[in-house]
Amino acid sequence: MLGLLGLGHRARRVVIGVDAVRAELQAEKLWCVVLASDASPRAVEKVVRLAAARGVPIVPGPGADQIGARLGKPPVMAVGVRDRALADGIVQSAPVRQ
């Protein structure tokens, strides 16, 4: 999953961070969301409720430190995937939380 997120980041097909993910969910531009296993309860609440309302799958990811390190960023709690094929690969690589 981290490898796919890295590819998506280099191709500019992902959005990084809770606020960016929420904005893209509201615009209905995401195919899935990867949520860090150690995301704060507030971040989880913000992202999960909106994703569920939009029918966007939530994929449980590794810790925020690991996601951030892979993307060359500080710890990242949420990543939204804009590309359908990339999202399909991520969803297939991990159990989906809905």
N, CA and C of each residue as an Amber inpcrd file, in Angstrom:
protein
   294
   0.8190000  -1.1930000   0.0000000   0.0000000   0.0000000   0.0000000
   0.8630000   1.2580000   0.0000000   1.9040000   1.2780000   0.8210000
   2.7650000   2.4640000   0.8720000   3.4280000   2.7370000  -0.4700000
   3.8040000   1.6710000  -1.1630000   4.3960000   1.8410000  -2.4880000
   3.4200000   2.4850000  -3.4600000   2.1580000   2.0570000  -3.4130000
   1.1440000   2.6360000  -4.2890000   0.8760000   4.0990000  -3.9310000
   0.8710000   4.4040000  -2.6440000   0.6860000   5.8010000  -2.2380000
   1.8470000   6.6640000  -2.7250000   3.0600000   6.1130000  -2.6470000
   4.2310000   6.8430000  -3.1380000   4.1360000   7.1230000  -4.6300000
   3.6960000   6.1220000  -5.3860000   3.5120000   6.3100000  -6.8290000
   2.4500000   7.3680000  -7.1050000   1.3520000   7.2980000  -6.3680000
   0.2800000   8.2740000  -6.5300000   0.7370000   9.6840000  -6.1960000
   1.5640000   9.7930000  -5.1820000   2.0730000  11.1150000  -4.7940000
   2.9610000  11.6900000  -5.8960000   3.8450000  10.8680000  -6.4320000
   4.7200000  11.3390000  -7.5070000   3.9170000  11.7200000  -8.7530000
   2.8060000  11.0260000  -8.9830000   1.9630000  11.3200000 -10.1510000
   0.9230000  12.4100000  -9.8470000   0.9550000  12.9260000  -8.6280000
   0.0000000  13.9630000  -8.2050000  -1.4480000  13.4850000  -8.2780000
  -1.6670000  12.2230000  -7.8730000  -3.0070000  11.6400000  -7.8910000
  -3.5460000  11.4030000  -6.4910000  -2.8650000  11.9550000  -5.4770000
  -3.3430000  11.8500000  -4.0990000  -3.3560000  13.2310000  -3.4530000
  -4.2010000  13.3750000  -2.4490000  -4.2050000  14.5830000  -1.6240000
  -3.8310000  14.1580000  -0.2180000  -3.1010000  15.0200000   0.4580000
  -2.5040000  14.6620000   1.7390000  -3.0490000  15.5530000   2.8440000
  -3.4630000  14.9110000   3.9400000  -3.9230000  15.6410000   5.1130000
  -5.4360000  15.6410000   5.2540000  -5.8820000  15.7430000   6.4870000
  -7.3130000  15.6710000   6.7970000  -8.0960000  16.7670000   6.0890000
  -7.6260000  18.0000000   6.1460000  -8.3700000  19.1000000   5.5230000
  -8.4680000  18.9450000   4.0100000  -7.3720000  18.5570000   3.3680000
  -7.3800000  18.3600000   1.9230000  -8.2930000  17.1960000   1.5370000
  -8.2560000  16.1310000   2.3230000  -9.1110000  14.9740000   2.0570000
 -10.5820000  15.3670000   2.2010000 -10.9130000  16.1080000   3.2350000
 -12.3050000  16.5470000   3.4200000 -12.7740000  17.4160000   2.2560000
 -11.9360000  18.3270000   1.8100000 -12.3070000  19.2040000   0.6890000
 -12.5590000  18.3880000  -0.5770000 -11.7110000  17.4080000  -0.8450000
 -11.8740000  16.5830000  -2.0360000 -13.0780000  15.6510000  -1.9110000
 -13.3570000  15.1720000  -0.6940000 -14.5620000  14.3700000  -0.4890000
 -15.8110000  15.1960000  -0.7600000 -15.8150000  16.4260000  -0.2780000
 -16.9620000  17.3020000  -0.5090000 -17.1570000  17.5800000  -1.9890000
 -16.0670000  17.6520000  -2.7330000 -16.1420000  17.8820000  -4.1730000
 -16.3710000  16.5790000  -4.9510000 -16.4580000  15.4630000  -4.2270000
 -16.6780000  14.1360000  -4.8180000 -15.6150000  13.7710000  -5.8460000
 -14.3520000  13.9940000  -5.4820000 -13.2310000  13.7260000  -6.3810000
 -12.3630000  12.5500000  -5.9470000 -12.7340000  11.8480000  -4.8670000
 -11.8920000  10.7620000  -4.3570000 -12.5310000   9.4010000  -4.5850000
 -11.6580000   8.4090000  -4.8190000 -12.0960000   7.0290000  -5.0020000
 -11.8770000   6.1860000  -3.7550000 -10.9280000   6.5730000  -2.8970000
 -10.7520000   5.9150000  -1.6030000  -9.9350000   6.8320000  -0.7060000
  -9.9710000   6.5160000   0.5810000  -9.2080000   7.2730000   1.5750000
  -8.4150000   6.2750000   2.4080000  -7.1330000   6.5490000   2.5860000
  -6.2900000   5.7500000   3.4760000  -6.1870000   6.5240000   4.7800000
  -6.5570000   5.8720000   5.8720000  -6.5710000   6.5030000   7.1850000
  -5.5230000   5.8280000   8.0640000  -4.6470000   6.6170000   8.6470000
  -3.5810000   6.0710000   9.5000000  -4.1750000   5.3320000  10.6870000
  -3.5240000   4.2550000  11.0760000  -4.0110000   3.4450000  12.1950000
  -4.0170000   4.2210000  13.5090000  -3.1600000   5.2300000  13.6100000
  -3.0820000   6.0160000  14.8360000  -3.6250000   7.4380000  14.6510000
  -4.5300000   7.6060000  13.6920000  -5.1340000   8.9260000  13.4680000
  -5.9190000   9.3540000  14.7040000  -5.9500000  10.6400000  14.9560000
  -6.6570000  11.1550000  16.1300000  -8.1570000  10.8980000  15.9850000
  -8.8560000  10.7460000  17.1070000 -10.3040000  10.5270000  17.0500000
 -11.0320000  11.6310000  16.2790000 -10.5890000  12.8510000  16.4200000
 -11.2320000  13.9620000  15.7010000 -11.0330000  13.8280000  14.1920000
  -9.8310000  13.4610000  13.7740000  -9.5680000  13.2680000  12.3500000
 -10.4050000  12.1160000  11.8070000 -10.4700000  11.0390000  12.5710000
 -11.2660000   9.8780000  12.1540000 -12.7210000  10.2850000  11.9840000
 -13.2570000  10.9940000  12.9520000 -14.6550000  11.4210000  12.8880000
 -14.9150000  12.2850000  11.6540000 -14.0360000  13.2480000  11.4080000
 -14.2060000  14.1570000  10.2730000 -14.1940000  13.4190000   8.9370000
 -13.2530000  12.5160000   8.7800000 -13.0650000  11.8530000   7.4960000
 -14.0630000  10.7080000   7.3020000 -14.2350000   9.8680000   8.2950000
 -15.0620000   8.6740000   8.1450000 -16.5150000   9.0310000   7.8610000
 -17.0520000   9.9640000   8.5820000 -18.4570000  10.3340000   8.3900000
 -18.6960000  10.8650000   6.9670000 -17.8280000  11.7380000   6.5020000
 -17.9870000  12.3190000   5.1770000 -17.7670000  11.2700000   4.0840000
 -16.7640000  10.4210000   4.2650000 -16.5020000   9.3670000   3.2720000
 -17.6820000   8.4010000   3.1990000 -18.2270000   8.0400000   4.3340000
 -19.3760000   7.1330000   4.3510000 -20.5740000   7.7630000   3.6480000
 -20.7910000   9.0350000   3.8730000 -21.9040000   9.7310000   3.2300000
 -21.7320000   9.7750000   1.7180000 -20.4980000   9.8040000   1.2500000
 -20.2190000   9.8710000  -0.1820000 -20.0160000   8.4870000  -0.8030000
 -20.0030000   7.4370000   0.0290000 -19.7890000   6.0840000  -0.4790000
 -18.3580000   5.7960000  -0.8750000 -17.4150000   6.5010000  -0.2630000
 -15.9950000   6.3240000  -0.5700000 -15.3950000   5.3500000   0.4460000
 -14.7410000   4.2840000  -0.0200000 -14.1580000   3.3140000   0.9110000
 -13.0250000   3.9120000   1.7480000 -12.9770000   3.4800000   3.0040000
 -11.8990000   3.8480000   3.9250000 -10.9880000   2.6300000   4.0570000
  -9.7220000   2.8340000   3.8040000  -8.7490000   1.7520000   3.9070000
  -7.8710000   2.0240000   5.1220000  -7.8510000   1.0950000   6.0870000
  -6.9660000   1.2940000   7.2390000  -5.5080000   1.1500000   6.8030000
  -4.7270000   2.1420000   7.1700000  -3.3280000   2.1400000   6.7720000
  -2.4010000   1.9350000   7.9430000  -1.1170000   2.0090000   7.6930000
  -0.1340000   1.9480000   8.7720000  -0.1680000   3.2460000   9.5710000
   0.7540000   3.4170000  10.4740000   0.8070000   4.6160000  11.2960000
   1.1010000   5.8750000  10.4990000   0.7260000   7.0050000  11.0710000
   0.9140000   8.2990000  10.4190000   2.3880000   8.5670000  10.1140000
   3.2880000   8.1340000  11.0020000   4.7260000   8.3200000  10.7700000
   5.1810000   7.5870000   9.5100000   4.7070000   6.3470000   9.3380000
   5.0930000   5.5500000   8.1780000   4.5500000   6.1540000   6.8900000
   3.3020000   6.5830000   6.9130000   2.7130000   7.1920000   5.7140000
   3.4680000   8.4680000   5.3610000   3.6940000   9.3120000   6.3520000
   4.4120000  10.5580000   6.1130000   5.8100000  10.3250000   5.5830000
   6.5110000   9.3580000   6.1510000   7.8750000   9.0620000   5.7090000
   7.8790000   8.6250000   4.2460000   6.9230000   7.8120000   3.8620000
   6.8550000   7.3310000   2.4750000   6.5690000   8.4760000   1.4940000
   5.8050000   9.4790000   1.9620000   5.4320000  10.5920000   1.0940000
   6.3760000  11.7810000   1.2340000   7.4070000  11.6460000   2.0820000
   8.3600000  12.7360000   2.2760000   7.7650000  13.8870000   3.0550000
   6.8560000  13.5790000   3.9640000   6.1470000  14.5920000   4.7510000
   6.2530000  14.2500000   6.2320000   5.8490000  15.1990000   7.1040000
   5.7070000  14.8370000   8.5160000   4.5560000  13.8370000   8.6450000
   4.2580000  13.3320000   9.8400000   3.1820000  12.3430000   9.9850000
   1.8930000  12.7750000   9.2750000   1.3040000  11.8240000   8.5520000
   0.0970000  12.0710000   7.7550000  -1.0140000  11.1490000   8.2400000
  -2.1400000  11.7390000   8.6600000  -3.2530000  10.9310000   9.1730000
  -4.2160000  10.4560000   8.1020000  -4.3120000  11.1710000   6.9800000
  -5.2530000  10.7820000   5.9250000  -4.6910000  11.1290000   4.5520000
  -4.9350000  10.2180000   3.6130000  -4.5430000  10.4290000   2.2200000
  -5.7410000  10.0650000   1.3520000  -6.1040000  10.9660000   0.4500000
  -7.1930000  10.7030000  -0.4780000  -6.6400000  10.3720000  -1.8480000
  -7.2460000   9.4000000  -2.5130000  -6.7710000   8.9380000  -3.8160000
  -7.7460000   9.4020000  -4.8930000  -7.2310000  10.1670000  -5.8490000
  -8.0440000  10.7210000  -6.9340000  -8.1590000   9.8040000  -8.1490000
  -7.2580000   8.8550000  -8.2890000  -7.2010000   7.9920000  -9.4640000
  -7.9110000   6.6680000  -9.1840000  -8.8490000   6.2910000 -10.0490000
  -9.6420000   5.0920000  -9.8000000  -8.7990000   3.8110000  -9.8150000
  -7.9100000   3.6680000 -10.7760000  -7.0830000   2.4580000 -10.8670000
  -6.1700000   2.3360000  -9.6420000  -5.5950000   3.4340000  -9.2330000
  -4.7450000   3.4360000  -8.0450000  -5.5710000   3.0710000  -6.8120000
  -6.7520000   3.6370000  -6.7050000  -7.6320000   3.3270000  -5.5690000
  -8.0010000   1.8490000  -5.5570000  -8.2900000   1.2870000  -6.7320000
  -8.6160000  -0.1370000  -6.8070000  -7.4610000  -0.9870000  -6.2880000
  -6.2340000  -0.6320000  -6.6510000  -5.0670000  -1.3660000  -6.1810000
  -4.8910000  -1.2620000  -4.6760000  -5.1330000  -0.0880000  -4.1310000
  -5.0040000   0.1150000  -2.6830000  -6.0920000  -0.6380000  -1.9390000
  -7.3130000  -0.5600000  -2.4340000  -8.4280000  -1.2430000  -1.7790000
  -8.1960000  -2.7490000  -1.7820000  -7.6730000  -3.2730000  -2.8670000
  -7.4080000  -4.7110000  -2.9440000  -6.2500000  -5.1550000  -2.0580000
  -5.3620000  -4.2140000  -1.7300000  -4.1850000  -4.5730000  -0.9310000
  -4.4510000  -4.5840000   0.5730000  -5.6110000  -4.0940000   0.9810000
  -5.9050000  -4.0130000   2.4170000  -7.3940000  -4.1940000   2.6510000
  -7.7500000  -4.6420000   3.8600000  -9.1780000  -4.7590000   4.1750000
  -9.8180000  -3.3660000   4.2330000 -11.0240000  -3.2660000   3.7490000
 -11.7200000  -1.9860000   3.7010000 -12.5850000  -1.8130000   4.9370000
 -12.5620000  -0.6070000   5.4680000 -13.4040000  -0.2520000   6.6220000
 -14.5140000   0.6400000   6.0950000 -15.7370000   0.3180000   6.4060000
 -16.8470000   1.1410000   5.9250000 -17.8150000   1.4410000   7.0350000
